[in-house]
Amino acid sequence: MPETDKVLAAAVEVARQSLLSIAKEDEIGKHLGFVLDDVRLGTHSFECLKPGYRGWHWVSTVARVPRGRKATICEVALIPGPDALLAPKWVPWKERLKPGDLREGDTLPYKEQDERLEPGYSQVDPANRDALQIDEVGLGRERVLSEEGRAQAARRWYRSREHGPARPRKRGGEQCSTCGFLVKLHGSMRTLFGVCANEWSPQDGAVVSLDHVCGAHSETDEAVRPTTVPQNEAALSEDDLEVSAR
């Protein structure tokens, strides 16, 4: 392929006029250059002055027949340049979702391959599958938490309680593990977490770590503190009585 094509490279004005079919004259700026795309095929680029399209280029592709001395317009377009302002790369909705995005009435898309889940029967001996499903409600579920899913949840829950703003300062060292209002979770999670059932606690109805501490422990008591207001002895004078007739 030749390095350049003099006929096509010289067709700057022809290319500019072709752009008037898609742009106004005052939206077409200076000529930015010519690129030979193939044999007798090249593209002229012009600066785009259209508001909101900073860094974009008007382009007009031209061609000629063998031994032809006249350029023919193939196509015109507006394309982004290297400094153009572009919208972020499109990401499917199910990949854009993050924890906390779901609101009341929303439905998550089904994720067939989820590292946090595994088939509900994978933890059951096939020979005893039916018996275990009857014995323990829940094993009939299609999928259950995998080991990775439990580990992720444990790390997330513990960080939120251990370091988050919802964790009050320690008062007396009474941990949730010794609280009568703690409802233990099922399975391996019961060794780390439970659910608070004390309506007076800020964590009522929430998952708490067993080493969590708050002022609503079932055995917590507040010491009686003396008042700072002076207390005078009550005085009663039996000689100063007022009698009124009914």
C-alpha positions as CSV (number, residue, x, y, z in Angstrom):
1,M,0.0,0.0,0.0
2,P,1.4,3.5,-0.9
3,E,2.2,5.9,1.9
4,T,-0.1,8.5,0.6
5,D,-2.6,9.4,-2.2
6,K,-2.2,12.9,-3.6
7,V,-5.6,13.0,-5.2
8,L,-7.4,12.0,-2.0
9,A,-5.2,14.0,0.3
10,A,-5.9,17.2,-1.7
11,A,-9.7,16.7,-1.5
12,V,-10.0,18.7,1.8
13,E,-12.7,21.0,0.5
14,V,-14.7,18.2,-1.0
15,A,-14.6,16.4,2.4
16,R,-15.6,19.5,4.3
17,Q,-18.6,20.1,2.0
18,S,-19.7,16.6,2.5
19,L,-20.0,17.1,6.2
20,L,-22.7,19.8,5.7
21,S,-25.1,16.9,5.4
22,I,-24.8,16.1,9.1
23,A,-23.5,19.3,10.6
24,K,-23.9,23.1,10.5
25,E,-21.1,25.0,8.8
26,D,-20.1,26.8,12.1
27,E,-19.8,23.4,13.8
28,I,-17.0,22.3,11.5
29,G,-13.6,23.5,12.6
30,K,-10.1,23.3,11.2
31,H,-8.8,20.4,9.1
32,L,-6.9,18.0,11.4
33,G,-5.3,15.7,8.8
34,F,-5.7,12.9,6.3
35,V,-5.1,9.2,6.9
36,L,-4.7,6.7,4.1
37,D,-6.8,3.7,5.2
38,D,-6.2,1.5,2.1
39,V,-5.4,1.7,-1.5
40,R,-7.3,4.7,-3.0
41,L,-9.2,5.0,0.3
42,G,-8.6,7.6,3.0
43,T,-10.2,9.7,5.7
44,H,-10.2,13.5,6.4
45,S,-10.7,14.7,10.0
46,F,-12.0,18.1,11.1
47,E,-12.3,19.6,14.5
48,C,-15.9,19.5,16.0
49,L,-17.1,22.8,17.3
50,K,-20.6,21.5,18.3
51,P,-21.4,22.4,21.9
52,G,-21.0,19.4,24.3
53,Y,-18.7,17.5,21.9
54,R,-15.3,18.7,23.0
55,G,-12.6,16.4,21.6
56,W,-14.8,14.8,19.0
57,H,-13.9,14.9,15.2
58,W,-15.9,15.1,12.1
59,V,-14.6,12.6,9.5
60,S,-15.2,12.1,5.9
61,T,-14.0,9.0,4.1
62,V,-13.1,9.5,0.4
63,A,-12.1,7.1,-2.4
64,R,-11.3,7.1,-6.1
65,V,-11.3,4.6,-8.9
66,P,-8.1,3.3,-10.4
67,R,-6.3,6.1,-12.4
68,G,-9.2,8.4,-11.3
69,R,-8.5,12.1,-10.6
70,K,-11.6,12.8,-8.6
71,A,-12.4,11.9,-5.0
72,T,-15.8,10.3,-4.2
73,I,-17.4,10.5,-0.7
74,C,-18.0,7.2,0.9
75,E,-19.3,8.1,4.4
76,V,-19.4,10.9,6.9
77,A,-19.5,10.6,10.7
78,L,-18.8,12.1,14.1
79,I,-16.4,10.1,16.1
80,P,-14.6,10.6,19.5
81,G,-11.0,11.7,19.5
82,P,-8.4,10.6,22.1
83,D,-9.4,13.5,24.4
84,A,-13.2,13.2,23.9
85,L,-15.5,13.2,26.8
86,L,-17.2,9.8,26.8
87,A,-19.9,8.1,28.8
88,P,-18.6,5.3,31.1
89,K,-18.4,1.9,29.6
90,W,-21.7,0.2,29.8
91,V,-22.0,-2.5,32.4
92,P,-25.0,-4.9,32.6
93,W,-27.4,-4.1,35.4
94,K,-26.7,-7.4,37.3
95,E,-23.0,-6.5,37.4
96,R,-23.6,-2.8,38.4
97,L,-25.6,-3.8,41.5
98,K,-23.9,-3.4,44.8
99,P,-24.9,-4.3,48.4
100,G,-27.4,-1.6,49.6
101,D,-28.8,-0.8,46.1
102,L,-31.8,-3.0,46.4
103,R,-35.0,-1.3,47.6
104,E,-38.4,-2.4,48.6
105,G,-40.1,-4.0,45.5
106,D,-36.9,-4.6,43.6
107,T,-35.9,-8.1,42.5
108,L,-32.3,-9.3,42.0
109,P,-31.4,-11.1,38.7
110,Y,-30.7,-14.8,39.1
111,K,-27.0,-15.6,39.3
112,E,-26.5,-19.2,38.4
113,Q,-22.8,-19.3,39.2
114,D,-22.5,-17.8,42.7
115,E,-19.4,-18.7,44.8
116,R,-21.4,-17.9,48.0
117,L,-23.9,-20.7,47.2
118,E,-23.8,-24.4,46.6
119,P,-26.6,-27.0,45.8
120,G,-28.7,-27.8,48.8
121,Y,-28.1,-31.5,48.5
122,S,-24.2,-31.3,48.3
123,Q,-24.0,-31.4,52.1
124,V,-26.2,-34.5,52.3
125,D,-25.3,-38.2,51.8
126,P,-27.5,-39.2,48.8
127,A,-28.5,-42.4,50.6
128,N,-29.9,-40.4,53.5
129,R,-31.1,-37.4,51.5
130,D,-34.8,-38.0,52.0
131,A,-34.5,-38.7,55.7
132,L,-32.5,-35.6,56.4
133,Q,-34.9,-33.4,54.4
134,I,-37.7,-34.6,56.6
135,D,-35.6,-34.4,59.8
136,E,-34.4,-30.9,59.3
137,V,-36.5,-28.3,57.5
138,G,-34.4,-26.3,55.0
139,L,-32.3,-29.0,53.4
140,G,-34.9,-29.2,50.6
141,R,-33.7,-25.7,49.4
142,E,-32.3,-25.6,45.9
143,R,-29.1,-23.9,47.1
144,V,-27.5,-23.1,50.5
145,L,-24.6,-21.1,51.7
146,S,-21.2,-22.5,50.6
147,E,-18.1,-22.3,52.9
148,E,-17.0,-19.2,51.0
149,G,-20.4,-17.6,51.4
150,R,-20.4,-18.2,55.1
151,A,-16.8,-16.8,55.4
152,Q,-17.7,-13.7,53.5
153,A,-20.8,-13.0,55.6
154,A,-18.9,-13.6,58.8
155,R,-16.1,-11.1,57.8
156,R,-18.7,-8.6,56.7
157,W,-20.9,-8.9,59.8
158,Y,-17.9,-8.8,62.2
159,R,-16.4,-5.7,60.6
160,S,-19.6,-3.9,60.8
161,R,-20.0,-4.7,64.5
162,E,-16.4,-4.5,65.6
163,H,-15.3,-1.3,63.8
164,G,-18.6,0.3,62.7
165,P,-20.3,3.3,64.3
166,A,-23.1,1.1,65.6
167,R,-20.7,-0.5,68.2
168,P,-21.0,1.4,71.5
169,R,-18.1,1.8,73.9
170,K,-17.6,-0.9,76.5
171,R,-19.4,-0.5,79.8
172,G,-18.6,-3.1,82.4
173,G,-17.3,-5.7,79.9
174,E,-20.6,-7.7,79.7
175,Q,-20.5,-9.4,76.3
176,C,-23.4,-10.7,74.2
177,S,-22.3,-14.3,74.6
178,T,-23.5,-14.1,78.3
179,C,-26.7,-12.1,77.6
180,G,-30.1,-13.7,78.1
181,F,-31.5,-11.8,75.1
182,L,-29.2,-13.4,72.6
183,V,-30.8,-15.8,70.1
184,K,-28.2,-18.1,68.8
185,L,-27.9,-18.7,65.0
186,H,-28.0,-22.1,63.4
187,G,-25.0,-24.1,62.2
188,S,-21.3,-23.0,62.4
189,M,-22.3,-19.3,62.6
190,R,-23.6,-19.9,66.2
191,T,-20.0,-19.9,67.4
192,L,-19.6,-16.3,66.3
193,F,-22.9,-14.6,66.0
194,G,-26.4,-14.3,67.4
195,V,-29.5,-12.1,67.0
196,C,-30.3,-9.5,69.7
197,A,-33.9,-9.8,71.1
198,N,-33.8,-7.0,73.5
199,E,-36.2,-4.2,72.4
200,W,-34.2,-1.7,74.6
201,S,-31.0,-2.4,72.7
202,P,-29.9,-0.4,69.6
203,Q,-29.1,-3.7,68.0
204,D,-32.6,-5.2,68.6
205,G,-33.3,-7.6,65.7
206,A,-29.8,-7.3,64.3
207,V,-26.9,-9.8,64.1
208,V,-24.3,-9.2,66.8
209,S,-21.0,-10.9,67.4
210,L,-20.7,-12.8,70.6
211,D,-18.0,-10.4,71.9
212,H,-20.2,-7.4,71.2
213,V,-20.9,-5.1,74.2
214,C,-23.7,-2.7,74.8
215,G,-25.5,-1.2,77.8
216,A,-28.7,-3.4,77.4
217,H,-27.2,-6.7,78.6
218,S,-29.6,-8.8,80.6
219,E,-27.4,-8.7,83.7
220,T,-26.4,-5.1,83.4
221,D,-27.3,-2.8,86.3
222,E,-26.8,0.9,86.8
223,A,-25.4,1.9,90.2
224,V,-27.6,4.3,92.1
225,R,-25.9,7.7,92.1
226,P,-26.5,10.2,94.9
227,T,-28.3,13.4,93.9
228,T,-26.5,16.7,93.9
229,V,-29.7,18.6,94.8
230,P,-29.8,19.5,98.6
231,Q,-32.6,17.7,100.4
232,N,-34.3,19.4,103.4
233,E,-36.2,17.5,106.1
234,A,-40.0,17.7,105.7
235,A,-41.7,19.9,108.4
236,L,-45.3,19.4,109.6
237,S,-47.1,21.8,112.0
238,E,-50.1,20.3,113.5
239,D,-51.1,23.6,115.3
240,D,-51.6,25.4,112.0
241,L,-54.6,23.6,110.5
242,E,-57.3,25.1,108.4
243,V,-60.8,23.8,108.8
244,S,-63.6,24.5,106.3
245,A,-67.2,23.5,106.5
246,R,-68.8,21.5,103.7
